[in-house]
């Protein structure tokens, strides 16, 4: 996940959140979101990913 913030979003205290996935026909974005909400979404997703990695029993 990553944030982008253009000049108008900066003025309005907004940001866009992008989920980086494997190449394909879909993109996942949350455009022009409240900056604090977007940060909370990213932190929560990072925590879910961290927990999933601790439960992964496949051979690496």
C-alpha distance matrix in Angstrom:
0.0 3.7 7.1 10.2 13.6 16.8 20.2 21.1 17.9 18.8 22.3 21.4 18.9 16.1 12.6 10.4 6.9 5.5 4.4 5.8 8.9 12.4 14.5 16.4 17.7 14.8 11.7 9.7 9.4 10.7 13.0 15.0 14.1 15.8 14.1 14.9 13.8 10.3 10.2 11.8 9.4 6.5 9.5 10.9 8.3 8.4 12.1 12.4 11.0 13.4 16.2 15.9 16.3 19.4 20.9 20.5 24.1 23.9 25.3 23.0
3.7 0.0 3.8 6.7 10.2 13.4 16.8 18.0 15.0 15.5 19.2 18.7 16.3 13.7 10.1 8.3 5.7 5.3 6.6 7.6 11.3 14.6 16.0 18.0 19.0 16.3 12.8 11.0 9.6 10.6 11.8 13.3 12.8 14.4 12.3 13.8 13.4 9.6 9.5 12.2 10.6 7.8 10.7 13.0 11.2 11.0 14.6 15.6 14.4 16.3 19.3 19.3 19.5 22.5 24.3 23.9 27.5 27.2 28.4 25.9
7.1 3.8 0.0 3.8 6.7 10.1 13.3 14.4 11.3 11.8 15.4 15.0 12.6 10.2 6.5 5.6 4.7 6.3 9.1 10.7 14.4 17.7 18.7 20.3 20.8 17.9 14.2 12.2 9.7 9.6 9.8 10.4 10.2 11.5 9.3 11.5 11.6 8.0 8.4 11.7 10.7 8.7 11.7 14.2 13.2 13.4 16.7 18.0 17.3 19.2 22.0 22.4 22.8 25.5 27.4 27.3 30.9 30.8 32.1 29.6
10.2 6.7 3.8 0.0 3.8 6.6 10.1 11.5 9.0 9.7 13.3 13.4 11.8 9.4 6.0 5.3 6.5 7.8 11.2 12.5 16.1 19.1 19.4 20.8 20.9 18.3 14.6 13.2 10.3 10.3 9.2 9.4 10.6 12.2 10.3 13.4 13.8 10.4 11.4 14.8 14.0 12.4 15.4 17.8 16.8 17.1 20.5 21.6 20.9 22.8 25.7 25.9 26.2 29.1 30.9 30.6 34.2 33.9 35.0 32.4
13.6 10.2 6.7 3.8 0.0 3.8 6.7 8.0 5.6 6.1 9.6 10.1 8.9 7.2 4.9 6.2 8.9 11.0 14.6 16.1 19.7 22.7 22.8 24.1 23.8 21.2 17.5 16.0 12.7 11.8 9.7 8.5 10.0 11.0 9.3 12.9 13.9 11.2 12.3 15.9 15.6 14.6 17.3 19.8 19.4 19.8 22.9 24.3 23.9 25.7 28.5 28.9 29.4 32.1 34.0 33.9 37.6 37.4 38.6 36.0
16.8 13.4 10.1 6.6 3.8 0.0 3.8 5.6 5.2 6.1 8.8 10.0 10.1 8.9 7.7 8.8 11.9 13.5 17.2 18.5 21.9 24.6 24.2 25.2 24.6 22.3 18.8 17.9 14.6 13.9 11.0 9.6 12.2 13.4 12.3 16.0 17.0 14.6 16.0 19.4 19.1 18.2 21.1 23.5 22.9 23.4 26.6 27.8 27.4 29.3 32.1 32.4 32.8 35.6 37.4 37.2 40.8 40.5 41.6 38.9
20.2 16.8 13.3 10.1 6.7 3.8 0.0 3.8 5.5 5.1 6.4 8.8 9.8 9.8 10.0 11.9 15.3 17.2 20.9 22.2 25.7 28.4 27.9 28.9 28.2 26.0 22.5 21.5 18.1 17.0 13.8 11.7 14.1 14.6 13.6 17.2 18.7 16.9 18.1 21.5 21.7 21.1 23.6 26.1 25.9 26.4 29.4 30.9 30.6 32.3 35.1 35.6 36.1 38.7 40.6 40.6 44.2 43.9 45.0 42.3
21.1 18.0 14.4 11.5 8.0 5.6 3.8 0.0 3.8 5.3 5.1 6.3 8.5 8.3 9.6 11.5 15.2 17.5 21.3 23.1 26.4 29.3 28.8 29.3 28.2 25.7 22.4 21.2 17.5 15.9 12.4 9.7 12.4 12.9 12.9 16.6 17.7 16.3 18.2 21.2 21.3 21.3 24.0 26.1 26.1 27.1 29.9 31.1 31.2 33.1 35.6 36.1 37.0 39.6 41.2 41.4 45.1 44.9 46.3 43.8
17.9 15.0 11.3 9.0 5.6 5.2 5.5 3.8 0.0 3.8 5.4 5.0 5.8 4.7 5.9 8.3 11.9 14.7 18.3 20.5 23.8 27.0 26.9 27.5 26.5 23.8 20.2 18.5 14.8 12.8 9.8 6.8 8.9 9.4 9.2 13.0 14.0 12.5 14.4 17.4 17.6 17.7 20.3 22.3 22.4 23.5 26.2 27.4 27.7 29.6 32.0 32.6 33.6 36.1 37.7 38.0 41.7 41.7 43.2 40.8
18.8 15.5 11.8 9.7 6.1 6.1 5.1 5.3 3.8 0.0 3.8 5.4 5.0 6.0 7.3 10.5 13.6 16.4 20.0 22.0 25.5 28.7 28.8 29.8 29.3 26.5 22.9 21.1 17.4 15.5 12.9 10.0 11.2 10.6 9.2 12.7 14.6 13.4 14.3 17.6 18.4 18.1 20.2 22.7 23.1 23.7 26.3 28.0 28.3 29.7 32.3 33.2 33.9 36.2 38.2 38.6 42.3 42.5 43.8 41.2
22.3 19.2 15.4 13.3 9.6 8.8 6.4 5.1 5.4 3.8 0.0 3.8 5.6 7.8 10.2 13.4 16.8 19.7 23.3 25.4 28.9 32.0 32.1 32.8 31.9 29.2 25.7 23.9 20.1 17.9 15.0 11.6 12.9 11.9 11.4 14.5 16.5 16.0 17.1 20.1 21.1 21.3 23.2 25.5 26.2 27.0 29.4 31.1 31.6 33.0 35.4 36.5 37.4 39.6 41.5 42.0 45.8 46.0 47.4 44.9
21.4 18.7 15.0 13.4 10.1 10.0 8.8 6.3 5.0 5.4 3.8 0.0 3.9 5.5 8.8 12.0 15.3 18.6 22.0 24.6 27.9 31.2 31.4 31.8 30.7 27.7 24.3 22.2 18.4 15.6 12.9 9.2 10.0 8.9 9.4 12.5 13.9 13.9 15.6 18.1 18.9 19.7 21.8 23.6 24.5 25.7 27.9 29.3 30.2 31.8 33.9 34.9 36.2 38.3 40.0 40.7 44.4 44.8 46.5 44.3
18.9 16.3 12.6 11.8 8.9 10.1 9.8 8.5 5.8 5.0 5.6 3.9 0.0 3.8 6.9 10.6 13.4 16.9 20.1 22.7 26.1 29.6 30.2 30.9 30.2 27.0 23.5 21.0 17.3 14.6 12.5 9.1 8.8 6.8 6.1 9.0 11.1 11.0 12.2 14.7 16.0 16.6 18.3 20.4 21.5 22.5 24.6 26.2 27.1 28.5 30.6 31.9 33.0 35.0 36.8 37.7 41.4 42.0 43.6 41.4
16.1 13.7 10.2 9.4 7.2 8.9 9.8 8.3 4.7 6.0 7.8 5.5 3.8 0.0 3.8 7.1 10.0 13.5 16.8 19.6 22.8 26.3 26.8 27.3 26.5 23.3 19.8 17.3 13.6 10.8 8.7 5.4 5.4 4.8 4.9 8.5 9.4 8.6 10.7 13.3 13.7 14.4 16.7 18.5 19.1 20.4 22.8 24.0 24.8 26.6 28.6 29.5 30.8 33.0 34.6 35.2 39.0 39.4 41.1 39.0
12.6 10.1 6.5 6.0 4.9 7.7 10.0 9.6 5.9 7.3 10.2 8.8 6.9 3.8 0.0 3.8 6.6 10.0 13.3 15.9 19.2 22.7 23.2 24.0 23.5 20.4 16.7 14.4 10.7 8.6 7.0 5.2 5.3 6.4 5.3 8.9 9.3 7.0 9.1 12.1 11.9 11.8 14.6 16.6 16.6 17.7 20.4 21.6 21.9 23.8 26.1 26.8 27.8 30.3 31.9 32.2 36.0 36.1 37.8 35.5
10.4 8.3 5.6 5.3 6.2 8.8 11.9 11.5 8.3 10.5 13.4 12.0 10.6 7.1 3.8 0.0 3.8 6.6 10.2 12.8 15.9 19.3 19.7 20.3 19.7 16.6 12.9 10.7 7.1 5.6 4.4 5.0 5.8 8.5 8.2 11.2 10.4 7.4 10.0 12.6 11.2 11.1 14.5 16.0 15.2 16.6 19.6 20.2 20.2 22.6 24.9 25.0 26.1 28.9 30.2 30.2 33.9 33.8 35.5 33.3
6.9 5.7 4.7 6.5 8.9 11.9 15.3 15.2 11.9 13.6 16.8 15.3 13.4 10.0 6.6 3.8 0.0 3.8 6.8 9.7 12.8 16.4 17.4 18.2 18.1 14.8 11.2 8.5 5.6 5.0 6.4 8.2 7.7 10.1 9.4 11.4 10.0 6.4 8.6 10.8 8.7 8.0 11.7 13.0 11.7 13.2 16.3 16.6 16.5 19.0 21.3 21.2 22.4 25.2 26.4 26.4 30.1 30.0 31.8 29.7
5.5 5.3 6.3 7.8 11.0 13.5 17.2 17.5 14.7 16.4 19.7 18.6 16.9 13.5 10.0 6.6 3.8 0.0 3.8 6.2 9.3 12.8 13.6 14.6 14.8 11.7 8.1 6.0 4.4 6.5 8.2 11.0 11.1 13.8 13.1 15.0 13.5 9.9 11.6 13.6 10.8 9.5 13.3 14.2 12.0 13.3 16.7 16.5 15.7 18.5 20.9 20.2 21.1 24.3 25.4 24.8 28.4 27.9 29.5 27.3
4.4 6.6 9.1 11.2 14.6 17.2 20.9 21.3 18.3 20.0 23.3 22.0 20.1 16.8 13.3 10.2 6.8 3.8 0.0 3.8 6.2 9.9 11.6 12.7 13.6 10.5 7.5 5.4 6.2 8.7 11.3 14.3 13.9 16.4 15.7 16.9 15.0 11.6 12.9 14.0 10.8 9.3 12.7 13.0 10.0 11.3 14.7 13.9 12.7 15.9 18.1 17.0 17.9 21.2 22.0 21.3 24.8 24.2 25.9 23.9
5.8 7.6 10.7 12.5 16.1 18.5 22.2 23.1 20.5 22.0 25.4 24.6 22.7 19.6 15.9 12.8 9.7 6.2 3.8 0.0 3.8 7.0 8.8 10.8 12.5 10.3 7.8 7.5 9.0 12.0 14.2 17.2 17.2 19.7 18.7 20.0 18.4 14.9 15.7 17.1 14.1 11.9 14.9 15.6 12.3 12.7 16.2 15.5 13.3 16.3 18.8 17.3 17.5 21.1 22.1 20.7 24.0 22.9 24.1 21.8
8.9 11.3 14.4 16.1 19.7 21.9 25.7 26.4 23.8 25.5 28.9 27.9 26.1 22.8 19.2 15.9 12.8 9.3 6.2 3.8 0.0 3.8 6.3 8.2 10.4 8.7 7.6 8.1 10.9 14.1 16.6 20.0 19.9 22.6 21.9 23.0 21.0 17.7 18.6 19.5 16.2 14.4 17.2 17.1 13.5 14.1 17.2 15.7 13.4 16.6 18.7 16.5 16.8 20.6 20.9 19.2 22.2 20.7 22.1 20.0
12.4 14.6 17.7 19.1 22.7 24.6 28.4 29.3 27.0 28.7 32.0 31.2 29.6 26.3 22.7 19.3 16.4 12.8 9.9 7.0 3.8 0.0 3.8 6.3 9.6 9.3 9.4 11.1 14.1 17.5 19.8 23.2 23.5 26.3 25.5 26.7 24.8 21.5 22.3 23.2 19.9 18.0 20.6 20.5 16.8 17.2 20.1 18.4 15.7 18.7 20.7 18.1 17.9 21.7 21.9 19.5 22.1 20.0 21.0 19.0
14.5 16.0 18.7 19.4 22.8 24.2 27.9 28.8 26.9 28.8 32.1 31.4 30.2 26.8 23.2 19.7 17.4 13.6 11.6 8.8 6.3 3.8 0.0 3.8 7.2 8.1 8.8 11.5 14.4 18.1 19.8 23.4 24.2 27.3 26.7 28.4 26.5 23.1 24.3 25.5 22.2 20.4 23.4 23.5 19.8 20.4 23.5 21.9 19.3 22.4 24.4 21.8 21.7 25.5 25.7 23.3 25.6 23.4 24.2 22.1
16.4 18.0 20.3 20.8 24.1 25.2 28.9 29.3 27.5 29.8 32.8 31.8 30.9 27.3 24.0 20.3 18.2 14.6 12.7 10.8 8.2 6.3 3.8 0.0 3.8 5.6 7.9 11.0 14.2 17.9 19.6 23.4 24.3 27.6 27.6 29.3 27.0 23.9 25.5 26.5 23.0 21.8 24.9 24.6 21.0 22.2 25.1 23.1 21.0 24.3 25.9 23.2 23.6 27.4 27.1 24.8 27.2 25.0 26.2 24.5
17.7 19.0 20.8 20.9 23.8 24.6 28.2 28.2 26.5 29.3 31.9 30.7 30.2 26.5 23.5 19.7 18.1 14.8 13.6 12.5 10.4 9.6 7.2 3.8 0.0 3.8 7.0 10.4 13.4 16.9 18.3 22.1 23.3 26.8 27.3 29.1 26.7 23.8 25.9 26.9 23.3 22.6 26.0 25.5 22.2 23.8 26.7 24.7 23.0 26.5 28.0 25.4 26.2 29.9 29.5 27.5 30.0 28.0 29.4 27.9
14.8 16.3 17.9 18.3 21.2 22.3 26.0 25.7 23.8 26.5 29.2 27.7 27.0 23.3 20.4 16.6 14.8 11.7 10.5 10.3 8.7 9.3 8.1 5.6 3.8 0.0 3.8 6.7 9.9 13.3 15.1 18.9 19.8 23.3 23.8 25.6 23.0 20.2 22.5 23.3 19.7 19.3 22.7 22.1 18.9 20.9 23.7 21.7 20.4 24.1 25.5 23.1 24.3 27.9 27.6 26.0 28.8 27.2 29.0 27.5
11.7 12.8 14.2 14.6 17.5 18.8 22.5 22.4 20.2 22.9 25.7 24.3 23.5 19.8 16.7 12.9 11.2 8.1 7.5 7.8 7.6 9.4 8.8 7.9 7.0 3.8 0.0 3.8 6.5 10.1 11.8 15.6 16.5 20.0 20.3 22.2 19.9 16.8 19.1 20.3 16.8 16.2 19.8 19.7 16.7 18.5 21.6 20.1 18.9 22.4 24.1 22.3 23.4 26.9 27.0 25.7 28.9 27.6 29.3 27.5
9.7 11.0 12.2 13.2 16.0 17.9 21.5 21.2 18.5 21.1 23.9 22.2 21.0 17.3 14.4 10.7 8.5 6.0 5.4 7.5 8.1 11.1 11.5 11.0 10.4 6.7 3.8 0.0 3.8 7.1 9.6 13.3 13.6 16.9 17.3 18.9 16.4 13.5 15.9 16.7 13.3 13.1 16.7 16.3 13.6 15.9 18.8 17.4 16.7 20.2 21.8 20.3 21.8 25.1 25.3 24.5 27.9 27.1 29.1 27.4
9.4 9.6 9.7 10.3 12.7 14.6 18.1 17.5 14.8 17.4 20.1 18.4 17.3 13.6 10.7 7.1 5.6 4.4 6.2 9.0 10.9 14.1 14.4 14.2 13.4 9.9 6.5 3.8 0.0 3.8 6.0 9.6 10.1 13.5 14.0 16.0 13.7 10.8 13.6 14.9 11.9 11.9 15.7 15.9 13.8 16.0 19.0 18.2 17.9 21.1 22.9 22.1 23.5 26.7 27.2 26.8 30.3 29.8 31.7 29.9
10.7 10.6 9.6 10.3 11.8 13.9 17.0 15.9 12.8 15.5 17.9 15.6 14.6 10.8 8.6 5.6 5.0 6.5 8.7 12.0 14.1 17.5 18.1 17.9 16.9 13.3 10.1 7.1 3.8 0.0 3.8 6.8 6.5 10.0 11.2 13.1 10.6 8.3 11.7 12.8 10.2 11.1 14.8 14.9 13.7 16.2 18.8 18.3 18.8 21.8 23.4 23.0 24.7 27.6 28.2 28.2 31.9 31.8 33.9 32.2
13.0 11.8 9.8 9.2 9.7 11.0 13.8 12.4 9.8 12.9 15.0 12.9 12.5 8.7 7.0 4.4 6.4 8.2 11.3 14.2 16.6 19.8 19.8 19.6 18.3 15.1 11.8 9.6 6.0 3.8 0.0 3.8 5.7 9.4 10.7 13.5 11.8 9.6 13.0 14.8 12.9 13.6 17.2 17.8 16.9 19.1 21.8 21.7 22.1 24.9 26.7 26.5 28.0 30.9 31.7 31.7 35.3 35.1 37.1 35.1
15.0 13.3 10.4 9.4 8.5 9.6 11.7 9.7 6.8 10.0 11.6 9.2 9.1 5.4 5.2 5.0 8.2 11.0 14.3 17.2 20.0 23.2 23.4 23.4 22.1 18.9 15.6 13.3 9.6 6.8 3.8 0.0 3.8 6.8 8.5 11.7 10.7 9.2 12.5 14.5 13.5 14.6 17.7 18.7 18.5 20.5 23.0 23.4 24.0 26.5 28.4 28.6 30.1 32.7 33.8 34.1 37.8 37.8 39.8 37.8
14.1 12.8 10.2 10.6 10.0 12.2 14.1 12.4 8.9 11.2 12.9 10.0 8.8 5.4 5.3 5.8 7.7 11.1 13.9 17.2 19.9 23.5 24.2 24.3 23.3 19.8 16.5 13.6 10.1 6.5 5.7 3.8 0.0 3.8 6.1 8.5 7.0 6.2 9.7 11.2 10.5 12.1 14.9 15.6 16.0 18.1 20.3 20.8 21.9 24.2 25.8 26.3 28.1 30.4 31.4 32.1 35.8 36.2 38.3 36.5
15.8 14.4 11.5 12.2 11.0 13.4 14.6 12.9 9.4 10.6 11.9 8.9 6.8 4.8 6.4 8.5 10.1 13.8 16.4 19.7 22.6 26.3 27.3 27.6 26.8 23.3 20.0 16.9 13.5 10.0 9.4 6.8 3.8 0.0 3.8 5.6 5.3 6.1 8.7 10.0 10.7 12.5 14.4 15.5 16.6 18.5 20.2 21.2 22.7 24.5 26.0 27.1 28.8 30.8 32.1 33.1 36.9 37.6 39.7 37.9
14.1 12.3 9.3 10.3 9.3 12.3 13.6 12.9 9.2 9.2 11.4 9.4 6.1 4.9 5.3 8.2 9.4 13.1 15.7 18.7 21.9 25.5 26.7 27.6 27.3 23.8 20.3 17.3 14.0 11.2 10.7 8.5 6.1 3.8 0.0 3.8 5.5 5.2 6.3 8.7 10.0 10.8 12.4 14.3 15.5 16.7 18.6 20.2 21.3 22.7 24.6 25.9 27.3 29.2 30.8 31.8 35.6 36.3 38.1 36.1
14.9 13.8 11.5 13.4 12.9 16.0 17.2 16.6 13.0 12.7 14.5 12.5 9.0 8.5 8.9 11.2 11.4 15.0 16.9 20.0 23.0 26.7 28.4 29.3 29.1 25.6 22.2 18.9 16.0 13.1 13.5 11.7 8.5 5.6 3.8 0.0 3.8 5.4 5.1 6.2 8.7 10.0 10.6 12.3 14.3 15.4 16.6 18.5 20.1 21.1 22.7 24.5 26.0 27.4 29.1 30.5 34.3 35.4 37.3 35.6
13.8 13.4 11.6 13.8 13.9 17.0 18.7 17.7 14.0 14.6 16.5 13.9 11.1 9.4 9.3 10.4 10.0 13.5 15.0 18.4 21.0 24.8 26.5 27.0 26.7 23.0 19.9 16.4 13.7 10.6 11.8 10.7 7.0 5.3 5.5 3.8 0.0 3.8 5.4 5.1 6.2 8.8 10.0 10.5 12.3 14.3 15.4 16.6 18.4 20.0 21.2 22.6 24.5 26.1 27.4 28.7 32.5 33.6 35.8 34.3
10.3 9.6 8.0 10.4 11.2 14.6 16.9 16.3 12.5 13.4 16.0 13.9 11.0 8.6 7.0 7.4 6.4 9.9 11.6 14.9 17.7 21.5 23.1 23.9 23.8 20.2 16.8 13.5 10.8 8.3 9.6 9.2 6.2 6.1 5.2 5.4 3.8 0.0 3.8 5.4 5.1 6.3 8.7 10.0 10.7 12.4 14.4 15.5 16.6 18.5 20.2 21.2 22.8 24.8 26.2 27.1 30.9 31.6 33.6 31.8
10.2 9.5 8.4 11.4 12.3 16.0 18.1 18.2 14.4 14.3 17.1 15.6 12.2 10.7 9.1 10.0 8.6 11.6 12.9 15.7 18.6 22.3 24.3 25.5 25.9 22.5 19.1 15.9 13.6 11.7 13.0 12.5 9.7 8.7 6.3 5.1 5.4 3.8 0.0 3.8 5.4 5.2 6.2 8.6 9.9 10.6 12.4 14.3 15.4 16.5 18.5 20.0 21.2 23.0 24.8 25.9 29.7 30.6 32.4 30.5
11.8 12.2 11.7 14.8 15.9 19.4 21.5 21.2 17.4 17.6 20.1 18.1 14.7 13.3 12.1 12.6 10.8 13.6 14.0 17.1 19.5 23.2 25.5 26.5 26.9 23.3 20.3 16.7 14.9 12.8 14.8 14.5 11.2 10.0 8.7 6.2 5.1 5.4 3.8 0.0 3.8 5.5 5.2 6.0 8.5 9.9 10.6 12.3 14.2 15.3 16.6 18.4 20.1 21.4 23.0 24.5 28.2 29.5 31.7 30.2
9.4 10.6 10.7 14.0 15.6 19.1 21.7 21.3 17.6 18.4 21.1 18.9 16.0 13.7 11.9 11.2 8.7 10.8 10.8 14.1 16.2 19.9 22.2 23.0 23.3 19.7 16.8 13.3 11.9 10.2 12.9 13.5 10.5 10.7 10.0 8.7 6.2 5.1 5.4 3.8 0.0 3.8 5.6 5.2 6.1 8.6 10.0 10.6 12.3 14.2 15.5 16.5 18.5 20.3 21.4 22.6 26.4 27.3 29.6 28.2
6.5 7.8 8.7 12.4 14.6 18.2 21.1 21.3 17.7 18.1 21.3 19.7 16.6 14.4 11.8 11.1 8.0 9.5 9.3 11.9 14.4 18.0 20.4 21.8 22.6 19.3 16.2 13.1 11.9 11.1 13.6 14.6 12.1 12.5 10.8 10.0 8.8 6.3 5.2 5.5 3.8 0.0 3.8 5.5 5.1 6.1 8.6 9.9 10.5 12.2 14.3 15.3 16.5 18.7 20.3 21.1 24.8 25.6 27.5 25.7
9.5 10.7 11.7 15.4 17.3 21.1 23.6 24.0 20.3 20.2 23.2 21.8 18.3 16.7 14.6 14.5 11.7 13.3 12.7 14.9 17.2 20.6 23.4 24.9 26.0 22.7 19.8 16.7 15.7 14.8 17.2 17.7 14.9 14.4 12.4 10.6 10.0 8.7 6.2 5.2 5.6 3.8 0.0 3.8 5.5 5.1 6.3 8.8 9.9 10.6 12.5 14.3 15.5 16.9 18.8 20.2 23.9 25.2 27.0 25.4
10.9 13.0 14.2 17.8 19.8 23.5 26.1 26.1 22.3 22.7 25.5 23.6 20.4 18.5 16.6 16.0 13.0 14.2 13.0 15.6 17.1 20.5 23.5 24.6 25.5 22.1 19.7 16.3 15.9 14.9 17.8 18.7 15.6 15.5 14.3 12.3 10.5 10.0 8.6 6.0 5.2 5.5 3.8 0.0 3.8 5.5 5.2 6.3 8.7 9.9 10.7 12.4 14.4 15.7 17.0 18.6 22.3 23.8 26.1 25.0
8.3 11.2 13.2 16.8 19.4 22.9 25.9 26.1 22.4 23.1 26.2 24.5 21.5 19.1 16.6 15.2 11.7 12.0 10.0 12.3 13.5 16.8 19.8 21.0 22.2 18.9 16.7 13.6 13.8 13.7 16.9 18.5 16.0 16.6 15.5 14.3 12.3 10.7 9.9 8.5 6.1 5.1 5.5 3.8 0.0 3.8 5.3 5.0 6.2 8.6 9.9 10.5 12.4 14.5 15.5 16.5 20.3 21.2 23.5 22.2
8.4 11.0 13.4 17.1 19.8 23.4 26.4 27.1 23.5 23.7 27.0 25.7 22.5 20.4 17.7 16.6 13.2 13.3 11.3 12.7 14.1 17.2 20.4 22.2 23.8 20.9 18.5 15.9 16.0 16.2 19.1 20.5 18.1 18.5 16.7 15.4 14.3 12.4 10.6 9.9 8.6 6.1 5.1 5.5 3.8 0.0 3.8 5.5 5.1 6.1 8.7 9.9 10.6 12.6 14.6 15.4 19.1 20.1 22.0 20.3
12.1 14.6 16.7 20.5 22.9 26.6 29.4 29.9 26.2 26.3 29.4 27.9 24.6 22.8 20.4 19.6 16.3 16.7 14.7 16.2 17.2 20.1 23.5 25.1 26.7 23.7 21.6 18.8 19.0 18.8 21.8 23.0 20.3 20.2 18.6 16.6 15.4 14.4 12.4 10.6 10.0 8.6 6.3 5.2 5.3 3.8 0.0 3.8 5.4 5.0 6.2 8.6 9.9 10.8 12.7 14.4 18.0 19.7 21.8 20.7
12.4 15.6 18.0 21.6 24.3 27.8 30.9 31.1 27.4 28.0 31.1 29.3 26.2 24.0 21.6 20.2 16.6 16.5 13.9 15.5 15.7 18.4 21.9 23.1 24.7 21.7 20.1 17.4 18.2 18.3 21.7 23.4 20.8 21.2 20.2 18.5 16.6 15.5 14.3 12.3 10.6 9.9 8.8 6.3 5.0 5.5 3.8 0.0 3.8 5.4 5.2 6.2 8.7 10.1 10.8 12.4 16.1 17.7 20.2 19.5
11.0 14.4 17.3 20.9 23.9 27.4 30.6 31.2 27.7 28.3 31.6 30.2 27.1 24.8 21.9 20.2 16.5 15.7 12.7 13.3 13.4 15.7 19.3 21.0 23.0 20.4 18.9 16.7 17.9 18.8 22.1 24.0 21.9 22.7 21.3 20.1 18.4 16.6 15.4 14.2 12.3 10.5 9.9 8.7 6.2 5.1 5.4 3.8 0.0 3.8 5.5 5.0 6.2 8.8 10.0 10.5 14.3 15.3 17.5 16.3
13.4 16.3 19.2 22.8 25.7 29.3 32.3 33.1 29.6 29.7 33.0 31.8 28.5 26.6 23.8 22.6 19.0 18.5 15.9 16.3 16.6 18.7 22.4 24.3 26.5 24.1 22.4 20.2 21.1 21.8 24.9 26.5 24.2 24.5 22.7 21.1 20.0 18.5 16.5 15.3 14.2 12.2 10.6 9.9 8.6 6.1 5.0 5.4 3.8 0.0 3.8 5.4 5.2 6.5 9.0 10.2 13.7 15.2 17.0 15.9
16.2 19.3 22.0 25.7 28.5 32.1 35.1 35.6 32.0 32.3 35.4 33.9 30.6 28.6 26.1 24.9 21.3 20.9 18.1 18.8 18.7 20.7 24.4 25.9 28.0 25.5 24.1 21.8 22.9 23.4 26.7 28.4 25.8 26.0 24.6 22.7 21.2 20.2 18.5 16.6 15.5 14.3 12.5 10.7 9.9 8.7 6.2 5.2 5.5 3.8 0.0 3.8 5.4 5.2 6.5 8.9 12.3 14.5 16.9 16.6
15.9 19.3 22.4 25.9 28.9 32.4 35.6 36.1 32.6 33.2 36.5 34.9 31.9 29.5 26.8 25.0 21.2 20.2 17.0 17.3 16.5 18.1 21.8 23.2 25.4 23.1 22.3 20.3 22.1 23.0 26.5 28.6 26.3 27.1 25.9 24.5 22.6 21.2 20.0 18.4 16.5 15.3 14.3 12.4 10.5 9.9 8.6 6.2 5.0 5.4 3.8 0.0 3.8 5.4 5.2 6.3 10.0 11.7 14.4 14.3
16.3 19.5 22.8 26.2 29.4 32.8 36.1 37.0 33.6 33.9 37.4 36.2 33.0 30.8 27.8 26.1 22.4 21.1 17.9 17.5 16.8 17.9 21.7 23.6 26.2 24.3 23.4 21.8 23.5 24.7 28.0 30.1 28.1 28.8 27.3 26.0 24.5 22.8 21.2 20.1 18.5 16.5 15.5 14.4 12.4 10.6 9.9 8.7 6.2 5.2 5.4 3.8 0.0 3.8 5.4 5.2 8.7 10.0 12.0 11.3
19.4 22.5 25.5 29.1 32.1 35.6 38.7 39.6 36.1 36.2 39.6 38.3 35.0 33.0 30.3 28.9 25.2 24.3 21.2 21.1 20.6 21.7 25.5 27.4 29.9 27.9 26.9 25.1 26.7 27.6 30.9 32.7 30.4 30.8 29.2 27.4 26.1 24.8 23.0 21.4 20.3 18.7 16.9 15.7 14.5 12.6 10.8 10.1 8.8 6.5 5.2 5.4 3.8 0.0 3.8 5.7 8.2 10.8 12.7 12.7
20.9 24.3 27.4 30.9 34.0 37.4 40.6 41.2 37.7 38.2 41.5 40.0 36.8 34.6 31.9 30.2 26.4 25.4 22.0 22.1 20.9 21.9 25.7 27.1 29.5 27.6 27.0 25.3 27.2 28.2 31.7 33.8 31.4 32.1 30.8 29.1 27.4 26.2 24.8 23.0 21.4 20.3 18.8 17.0 15.5 14.6 12.7 10.8 10.0 9.0 6.5 5.2 5.4 3.8 0.0 3.8 6.2 9.2 12.0 13.0
20.5 23.9 27.3 30.6 33.9 37.2 40.6 41.4 38.0 38.6 42.0 40.7 37.7 35.2 32.2 30.2 26.4 24.8 21.3 20.7 19.2 19.5 23.3 24.8 27.5 26.0 25.7 24.5 26.8 28.2 31.7 34.1 32.1 33.1 31.8 30.5 28.7 27.1 25.9 24.5 22.6 21.1 20.2 18.6 16.5 15.4 14.4 12.4 10.5 10.2 8.9 6.3 5.2 5.7 3.8 0.0 3.8 5.7 8.6 9.6
24.1 27.5 30.9 34.2 37.6 40.8 44.2 45.1 41.7 42.3 45.8 44.4 41.4 39.0 36.0 33.9 30.1 28.4 24.8 24.0 22.2 22.1 25.6 27.2 30.0 28.8 28.9 27.9 30.3 31.9 35.3 37.8 35.8 36.9 35.6 34.3 32.5 30.9 29.7 28.2 26.4 24.8 23.9 22.3 20.3 19.1 18.0 16.1 14.3 13.7 12.3 10.0 8.7 8.2 6.2 3.8 0.0 3.8 6.5 8.8
23.9 27.2 30.8 33.9 37.4 40.5 43.9 44.9 41.7 42.5 46.0 44.8 42.0 39.4 36.1 33.8 30.0 27.9 24.2 22.9 20.7 20.0 23.4 25.0 28.0 27.2 27.6 27.1 29.8 31.8 35.1 37.8 36.2 37.6 36.3 35.4 33.6 31.6 30.6 29.5 27.3 25.6 25.2 23.8 21.2 20.1 19.7 17.7 15.3 15.2 14.5 11.7 10.0 10.8 9.2 5.7 3.8 0.0 3.8 6.3
25.3 28.4 32.1 35.0 38.6 41.6 45.0 46.3 43.2 43.8 47.4 46.5 43.6 41.1 37.8 35.5 31.8 29.5 25.9 24.1 22.1 21.0 24.2 26.2 29.4 29.0 29.3 29.1 31.7 33.9 37.1 39.8 38.3 39.7 38.1 37.3 35.8 33.6 32.4 31.7 29.6 27.5 27.0 26.1 23.5 22.0 21.8 20.2 17.5 17.0 16.9 14.4 12.0 12.7 12.0 8.6 6.5 3.8 0.0 3.8
23.0 25.9 29.6 32.4 36.0 38.9 42.3 43.8 40.8 41.2 44.9 44.3 41.4 39.0 35.5 33.3 29.7 27.3 23.9 21.8 20.0 19.0 22.1 24.5 27.9 27.5 27.5 27.4 29.9 32.2 35.1 37.8 36.5 37.9 36.1 35.6 34.3 31.8 30.5 30.2 28.2 25.7 25.4 25.0 22.2 20.3 20.7 19.5 16.3 15.9 16.6 14.3 11.3 12.7 13.0 9.6 8.8 6.3 3.8 0.0
